[in-house]
Amino acid sequence: DVVTVMQDMQYLLFPGLVLAVLTGMHWPDRFDYVFTFKRDEPRGWYFLLTFWGFGVFWSSLHLIPSLGRFTLTEITPAFAIPLLLLLAGSVALVSWHLRTAWRHNSRSGFLAYLLSRLAVVIFYSMYIIIKLADSENVTFHFHHYAFGFLAASLAEFNHPVSMTLLACGTAVFVQGLSAYGADPIIGPHLYRMRVPSKVSGEPPLLSPAISQQAVNFFQQVCDLSTTWG
């Protein structure tokens, strides 16, 4: 589907540019630090290998049945350990980057770092607020491409820890978009119309997913023996 591909490329391009600005990749010294391929400073090779390797690793997780159903949208006891590990790692990385920003920046520089990341967090938090405000009519799924973007946006510093986070977070961001597309985080709750089959013994026919407004229209206008789900 060319239209879907272009939509995914659009999302990859513009948030990708925002991510490049947040991580300072438009500055020559930052770009040279990450993409240095000298024999005594092979950071560029390390970044690319980490990026490719972590992308392959993340893609392979769905092959493990127990992890293939893991999601950030719902908290279930079955995934308590992976969720706690993810939470602990997130707290550690955020704390390290905030500490580094405080130690190596002026007060105004630290505030610029902090507020710019808070703006990104607040933007994605709006999705949760919208879902909570209208939980019956709005669906919510926090896709891992968004988590990768948030993680990578912290990685501004010329340090191995920060560069590793940039490679891994960007890998998750790109892998999510390339494998599953830029599916929306929130959307209207969709329904499917079940029409009894005219052939005896066959299961009912399912319509494409439609919105609540379309359901109301069909129920009011059409005389069909249908159910909705």
C-alpha positions, 0 to 999 in steps of 0.5 A: 500500500503506497499510501500507508508507506508514505504515511510511515515515511512522513512519521519517520522523517519529521519526528526523526528530525525532531529527535536529531535536534533534541540529541544535538546531531545537527552540531558538528562536534556531536555528529563527529563524536558519534560517527567517528570511524578512526582506527583508534576511535571506532565509535561510529562502528559501535553505534551502527552495530549497536543500532542494527544489533538491537533492532534485530534483537528487539524484532526477535522478541516476538518469537518468544511466546511469553514475550510476544504478548507483552505490551505497555498499554496494559499492566498484567501480573504475567508480565510483572518482571519484564515491566519492573525491569523496564521501569528500573532501567528507565528510572536509572537512565533518566536519572543518569541523564538528568544528573549529567545535564546538571553537572555539565551545563549551566543553569539555563542549559539544564533548564533547556534540556529538562523543559524540552524533554518535559514537552515531549513527555507532556505531549505523549501524556495527552494521549493518556488524558484523552483516553481517560476522559473518554474511555468508552469511545477511544482506544489506546495503545502505546506503541513501542516506536513511541517508547523508543523515541522517548528513550532516544530523546534523552541521549544528548551527551558525548558519553558511551552510555548516552550514545548507547541509549541513542542507538538502542532507542533509535533502533526501537523507533525505526523497527516499530515503524518499519515492522508495524507502521505508524499506527495511531496511539489513540483512535475511535473505538471500532466495531464489526458488523456480523451478518448471518451467512446465507449458507447453512452451517457457515460462520457469520460474515464480518464487515470491515471495522467501522466507527460508532457513527457508522454503526448508528447509521446502519442501525437506523437506516438498514434493516439487517439482522446483525450483531455488533462487536 
